[in-house]
Amino acid sequence: MLSYRHSFHAGNFADVLKHTVQTLIIQALKQKSKPFVFCDTHAGAGRYDLTTEAGQKIAEYKQGIETIWLQNDIPEILDPYINLIKELNPNRQLINYPGSPLIADMLMHRNNRLELSELHPTDFMWLKQEFKEAKNINIVQKDGYKHLISKLPPIQRRALILIDPPYELKTEYDDVIKNIKLAYRKFSTGIYAIWYPVVSRQQVEDFSSQFKNTGIKNILRIEMCIKPDNEEYGMTGTGMIIINPPWKLKEQMQSILPWLLKHLKQDDSATIKIEALVHE
């Protein structure tokens, strides 16, 4: 199985894909003036110092965000994401990398709410510190799924729900499916973005099949593999499963994913996949 605590992998290729998708969805939600909620079931610390021991231990960001943020040919569609990185690193030296909660906070208007859950005591402490003055952010040290279900449906009736567990246990794949079903029964119009690692190809395909069998309509799968599948330890790729994706998201990812792969691939056998798991 995978061991995936955010602080050791911040800014890697998986974060680049996940946060690109997150940014595009938030931008789509902002096109309407109605407020919405961002829910993060596994929020992490909020911000990561890439110069710390944890950041330097594996230094995966060097093959991730560091590879792309100063490229001269960055496509315009990536501007909202890349501009966040530049805002946090004004001296053009890559030190800070935002987690999903900070990305949401920086992009969203203050009349929108954030619901953040984090169980890890250290990450919870840092998350509270990051947003200590924010009035529109609720942070709890609770099971993220239970907290999510308790908040659905949101009063605003519009939400992006990000689910990105560490997948350290075999049961976590089943936990995702079980809780997606529960959440969808309570709130079927929300946008659900589920991150997954590619470690075992069979496991990924089984996971995708479970989504197909939920009865949920309109599911998009986005995947980027920077090297070929193998049975060794560690990720060869990463993906997102989106329920109720914004209507432009598939087209946007078809446009941007080849560029990301060109700069992030570690093998000429690298691949991308964008497909409708279930049509609307």
C-alpha positions in Angstrom: 0.0 0.0 0.0 0.9 3.7 -0.2 2.1 5.9 2.6 1.1 9.4 1.7 1.3 12.2 4.2 1.0 15.5 2.5 4.1 17.2 4.0 6.5 14.6 2.5 5.0 14.9 -1.0 4.0 18.6 -1.3 4.3 20.0 -4.8 4.9 16.7 -6.5 3.4 15.7 -9.9 0.3 14.4 -8.2 -0.3 17.7 -6.5 0.2 19.5 -9.8 -2.6 17.5 -11.3 -4.9 17.6 -8.3 -4.5 21.3 -7.8 -4.9 22.1 -11.5 -8.2 20.3 -11.4 -9.3 22.0 -8.2 -8.4 25.4 -9.5 -10.4 24.9 -12.7 -13.4 23.7 -10.8 -13.3 26.7 -8.5 -13.0 29.1 -11.4 -16.0 27.5 -13.0 -18.1 27.8 -9.8 -17.1 31.5 -9.5 -18.7 32.2 -12.9 -22.0 32.4 -11.0 -22.4 35.0 -8.3 -24.2 32.5 -6.0 -22.0 31.4 -3.0 -20.6 27.9 -2.7 -18.8 25.8 -0.1 -15.4 24.0 -0.4 -15.2 20.8 1.7 -11.9 19.0 2.2 -12.1 15.7 4.0 -8.3 15.2 4.4 -7.2 18.8 4.5 -3.5 18.5 5.6 -1.6 21.4 7.0 -2.7 24.0 4.5 0.7 25.3 3.5 4.1 23.5 3.2 7.6 24.9 3.6 9.6 23.0 1.0 12.9 23.9 2.7 12.1 21.9 5.9 13.4 18.4 6.6 10.1 16.9 5.5 10.1 18.8 2.3 13.7 18.0 1.5 13.6 14.3 2.6 12.2 13.2 -0.8 12.0 16.6 -2.5 9.4 15.3 -5.0 8.5 18.9 -5.8 11.7 19.2 -7.9 10.0 16.8 -10.4 6.7 18.5 -9.9 5.9 22.2 -9.4 9.5 23.3 -9.6 9.7 21.8 -13.1 6.8 23.8 -14.5 6.3 27.1 -12.5 9.0 29.0 -14.3 8.5 27.6 -17.8 8.3 30.2 -20.5 5.4 28.6 -22.4 2.9 28.0 -19.6 -0.6 27.8 -21.1 -3.0 30.6 -20.1 -5.4 28.1 -18.7 -2.9 27.4 -15.9 -2.5 31.0 -14.9 -4.8 30.9 -11.8 -2.9 28.0 -10.4 0.6 29.2 -11.3 -0.2 32.8 -10.1 -1.0 31.4 -6.7 2.5 29.8 -6.5 4.1 33.0 -7.6 2.2 35.0 -5.1 3.4 32.7 -2.3 7.0 32.9 -3.6 7.5 36.5 -4.7 11.3 36.3 -4.9 11.0 33.6 -7.6 12.6 31.1 -5.1 10.3 28.1 -4.5 9.8 27.9 -0.7 6.1 27.7 -0.1 3.6 25.4 -1.6 -0.1 25.7 -0.9 -2.3 22.7 0.1 -5.8 22.4 -1.2 -7.4 24.5 1.6 -5.1 27.5 1.0 -5.6 27.3 -2.8 -9.4 27.4 -2.1 -9.1 30.3 0.3 -6.9 32.3 -2.1 -9.3 31.8 -5.0 -12.7 32.0 -3.4 -14.6 35.1 -2.4 -15.0 35.7 1.4 -18.7 35.2 1.2 -18.0 31.5 0.5 -17.3 28.9 3.2 -14.6 26.3 3.7 -15.2 23.2 5.8 -11.9 21.5 6.6 -11.3 18.2 8.4 -7.9 16.9 9.5 -7.2 14.1 12.0 -3.4 14.2 12.2 -2.6 16.3 15.3 0.4 18.1 13.8 -1.3 18.9 10.5 -4.4 20.0 12.4 -2.4 22.4 14.5 -0.7 24.0 11.5 -4.1 24.2 9.7 -5.6 26.1 12.6 -2.6 28.4 12.7 -2.8 29.1 8.9 -6.4 30.2 9.1 -6.5 31.5 12.7 -8.0 34.9 11.6 -10.4 33.5 9.0 -14.1 33.9 9.8 -15.4 31.9 6.9 -13.4 28.7 7.6 -14.5 25.9 9.9 -11.7 23.5 10.9 -12.4 20.3 12.8 -10.2 17.4 14.0 -12.7 14.8 13.1 -13.2 11.9 10.7 -13.5 13.8 7.4 -16.3 11.6 6.0 -18.5 11.9 9.1 -18.0 15.6 9.1 -18.8 15.9 5.4 -22.0 13.8 5.7 -23.1 15.9 8.7 -22.8 19.1 6.6 -24.8 17.9 3.6 -26.7 19.3 1.9 -25.1 22.7 2.3 -27.4 25.7 2.7 -25.8 27.2 -0.4 -26.7 24.1 -2.5 -23.4 24.5 -4.4 -20.2 22.8 -3.3 -16.8 21.4 -4.3 -16.0 18.4 -2.2 -12.4 17.3 -2.3 -11.6 13.8 -1.1 -7.9 12.8 -1.1 -7.1 10.2 1.6 -3.6 8.8 2.0 -4.6 5.3 0.9 -2.4 3.7 3.5 -4.9 1.0 4.2 -6.6 -1.4 1.7 -10.0 -0.5 3.1 -9.6 3.2 2.1 -10.7 2.5 -1.4 -13.9 0.9 -0.2 -14.3 3.8 2.3 -14.3 6.3 -0.5 -17.0 4.4 -2.4 -19.1 3.9 0.7 -19.0 7.5 1.7 -19.5 8.9 -1.8 -22.7 6.9 -2.0 -23.9 8.3 1.4 -22.9 11.9 0.4 -24.5 11.6 -3.0 -27.8 10.5 -1.5 -27.9 13.6 0.6 -26.5 16.0 -2.0 -26.6 14.8 -5.6 -25.8 18.1 -7.3 -22.5 18.8 -5.7 -19.1 18.5 -7.5 -17.1 15.7 -6.0 -13.4 15.5 -6.8 -11.7 12.3 -5.6 -7.9 11.9 -5.9 -6.2 8.5 -6.3 -2.7 7.2 -6.8 -1.6 4.8 -9.4 0.4 2.1 -7.6 -1.4 -1.0 -8.8 -3.1 -0.9 -12.1 -5.6 -3.6 -11.1 -6.5 -1.7 -8.0 -7.1 1.5 -10.0 -9.3 -0.3 -12.5 -11.3 -2.0 -9.7 -11.7 1.4 -8.1 -13.0 2.9 -11.3 -15.4 -0.1 -11.8 -16.8 0.5 -8.4 -17.7 4.1 -9.3 -19.4 2.8 -12.5 -21.5 0.5 -10.3 -22.7 3.2 -7.9 -25.6 4.3 -10.1 -24.2 7.8 -10.1 -24.4 9.6 -13.5 -21.9 12.0 -15.0 -18.5 10.8 -13.8 -15.2 12.0 -15.4 -11.9 10.2 -14.9 -8.6 12.1 -15.5 -5.3 10.3 -15.2 -1.6 11.1 -15.7 1.1 8.4 -15.5 4.6 9.8 -15.6 6.1 6.3 -16.1 4.8 2.9 -17.1 2.8 0.7 -14.7 4.9 -1.7 -12.5 4.5 -3.8 -9.4 7.2 -2.0 -7.4 6.6 0.3 -4.4 5.5 3.9 -5.2 3.3 5.9 -7.5 3.7 5.7 -11.3 0.8 8.0 -11.9 -2.1 9.8 -10.4 -5.7 10.5 -11.2 -8.9 12.4 -10.3 -12.4 11.1 -10.5 -14.9 13.9 -10.8 -18.7 13.6 -10.2 -20.7 16.3 -11.8 -17.7 18.0 -13.5 -18.2 21.5 -14.8 -19.1 21.3 -18.5 -15.8 22.7 -19.7 -13.5 20.6 -17.5 -13.0 17.7 -19.9 -12.1 20.0 -22.8 -9.8 22.1 -20.5 -8.0 19.0 -19.3 -7.7 17.7 -22.9 -6.0 21.0 -23.7 -3.6 21.1 -20.7 -2.7 17.5 -19.8 -0.4 16.9 -22.8 1.6 20.0 -21.8 1.9 18.9 -18.2 2.9 15.4 -19.2 5.6 16.8 -21.5 7.3 18.5 -18.6 6.6 16.0 -15.8 7.1 12.6 -17.5 10.0 10.4 -16.3 9.7 7.9 -19.1 8.8 8.0 -22.8 6.0 5.5 -22.0 4.2 8.1 -19.9 0.4 8.3 -20.7 -2.7 10.4 -20.0 -6.3 9.4 -19.9 -9.4 11.5 -20.0 -12.7 9.6 -20.2 -16.3 9.6 -19.1 -16.7 6.7 -16.7 -20.4 7.3 -16.7 -22.2 9.6 -19.0 -24.9 12.0 -17.7 
